[in-house]
Amino acid sequence: MKRALILNGLLLLTFWCNAQNSNSELKNVRKIIEASNAIYADLANKNGGSILTRYTNDACLFPPNAAPICGSEQIAAFFKDGPKVQVKFTIQNLYGDGKTAVTEESYYEMTDLEGKKLDDGKVIVIWKKTKDGWKMHRDMFSSNHPAK
């Protein structure tokens, strides 16, 4: 009986330690994602391809009412000459181990450069840890409003 209690105690301690590490790692990744999200629209507005620094080389976008857009060339073309906007992302949840991949569930609000609201919606992004840091690997987004 004593042996079983000690074993259960050790197992509980192991699970608790793993949960704490995962939570700490997700907190660190969250800070990285928040920093990336804060400059996302600025990079897209430059039209110089700098938005590609946020994505893996084999990333895919999944925009609403359109086919998937995969690879650096197609993603650069998607953003080239797009409207100049500001976007605020609000992370709702992060899922994953914080070591190799994380899924971000966020809401967004898009405004023009004068602050007039243009859209709001939701985003699911799969972030992948690369040799160059955390990058967006899959990016799916859609408006909360019917297509016009």
Buried (B, 14 or more C-beta within 10 A) or exposed (E): EEEEEEEEEEEEEEEEEEEEEBEEBBEEBBEBBBEBBEEBBEBBBEBEBBBBEBBBEEBBBBEEEEEEBBBBEBBBEBBEEEEEBBBBBEBEEBEBEBEEBBBBEBBBBBBEEEEEEEBBBBBBBBBBBEEEEBBBBBBBBBBEEEEE
